[in-house]
Amino acid sequence: MRHAPHPFWRFSLRVYRAPGVQQACLALQDDCGADVNIVLLCGFAGHEGRSLDKRRLRQAIARVGAWQSGVIAPVRTARRAIKRDPPPDAQAAQALRKQILALELELEYIEQSMLTNLAAQWPQSVRRGAPRDTVEANLRRYLELLGFAPQPTHAAHLARIADACCGLAVAVR
């Protein structure tokens, strides 16, 4: 599918490809039930020095929760099942898994568009924080809303994500 990239999507692709970020995001997803797109939204907003308070994070969770649980999660489960327990025709299974992965990526793009539209409704912050600190604070608030106080391994994941978000060139538009 062809779609118009938006700044959040481009930012997310760059950050997710940074060393260790994919593993950190997936660990937060598996360990804490975090939505990787909301994790990346925390990074995107923080990169711009924008703090996401708990009210905005709740809005983001509410906006995409049904999409994430009802659409993306079942597709992800199917993709992981094929990898974990492939059918006898391994070549056909691998081709199908690639197709499912492409579909999952398209579904993630739609979710990010939903989050972008929501964030566009939020007033701009008057006070801007240091990007690195703001990214990490956004991520910590998100995990708190999910009911997790960052453990040492989670803190390391948050730091890796925050470093990647702030290590990018500012021109992500």
N, C-alpha and C positions, 0 to 999 in steps of 0.2 A: 504494500500500500504506500502511496505517496501522501505525505501530509506536510503542512506548513510547519516548519520548526519554530518554536518560540524560545525565548531566552532561557526559561527554566529547563526545557528539554535539552538544549545544547549544553547548558551547565551540567545537568545530570549525567549526560553521556561522558563528558570530560572527567568529572569527578569519579564516576563509577569505574572508569578505566584506570585510575591512578592505582599504584601498587598497594595492595592490601585492602582497598576500599570495598570491593565486591565481597570479600570474605567477611569484613566487618559488618557490612549491611545485612548479609545473609545470616550471620550469627545473631544479630539483634532481632531479625525476623523470626528465626527458629527458637531462640532462647526467651524472647520477651513478647513475641507476637507483634513486633513493630511492622508497620507498613513502610517498605523501602522508599516509596514515593514521598511519604511524609517525612521520613528521615532526610531525604534530599531537599525537601522544601525547607526544613529547618536550616540546612546548610546554605541554600540559595538565599533565603531571607537574611541569615546571619552574615553571609558574604557581603551583602549590601549594607550591613550594619543595622538591620532591622530585627528587633526583638519580637518573638512570638510569645504572647502571654497565653495562659491556660485557656482563656476564652476563645482565642483564635485557633489554638490547637484543637480544642473540642469541636469547633466549627469544621475544621479540616477533616477530623475523624468522622464526624457525622455526614459530611458531604460525600465521602468516598467509601465509607464502611460497607454499605450494601454491595457496591460494585466490587470491592476487594474480596469480600467473603463469598458473594454469590456468583461472580464471574471469573475473576483472576485466580483465586485459590483453587477452584476445581480444575482449571486448565493446568496450573502448576503441579497439582497432585498427579494428574495424568502423565505429565512429562516426567516427573520424578519416578513414577511407578514403572514406566517403560525403561528407564535407566537402571533402576534397582532390580527389576525382574523381567529382562527382555524376553520376548517370545523366541521360538526356535529360529525364525528368519531374522537374524541379527541385522542384516543389511536393510531390510524393509523397516525394521524397528527403528534403526538409526535415522532413516529418511523421514519417518513419521515424527520422531522426536524433534528433528530440525524444523519441521512444519509447525509443530505445536509451539516450539520456542519462538518462532516468528510471530505466531498468533498472540502469544503471551506478551511479546514486546509491543505489538499494536494495542493490546488492551491496556498496557502500562502507559502508553502515550495518551490514550483517551483519559485515563485517570489523571495524568498530569495536566491535561487540558482542563479538567474539572477543577483541579486545585488552582490553576492559573486564573481561571475565571473568578473563583472565590477570593483569591488574594487581591485581585484588581478592585474588589469592593471594599477592602480594608483601607482606612485612612493611612496616609503616610505618617511614619513616626517622626515626631519633632526632634526627639533625642535619638541620636545614633551612637551605638557603642563600637568598640574596637571589634573588627570582624571576627577574629579568631575566638575571642571571649564570647561574643554573641552567638556564634555557631554552637559552641559547646553548651552554653546556657540554654539555647533553644532545644538542643538534643536532650539535655538532662530533664527539662520540663516535660518533654514528650514522654520520656521513659517513666517519669513520676506519674503522669496521667495513666499510663498503662499498668501502674502498680509496682514498678520496679525502682528500687534505689540502686544506682549503678554500683555493681560489684567491681573489683579490680579488673576483671577481664572486660566488662562492659566499658569501664573508664578508658581502657586502652583502645577499644573500638571507637569510642566517641572522639578520642584524641586523633586517631588516624583519619577519621572522616573530617574533623575540623581542620586538620593540617592540609588535607587534600583540597578542601573547599577554599582555603585561603592561600594556597600555593599557586592558584591559577592566575593567569594574567587577568586583569580587570576587564578586558574586552571580551565578554561572553555574550554580548548582544548579537 
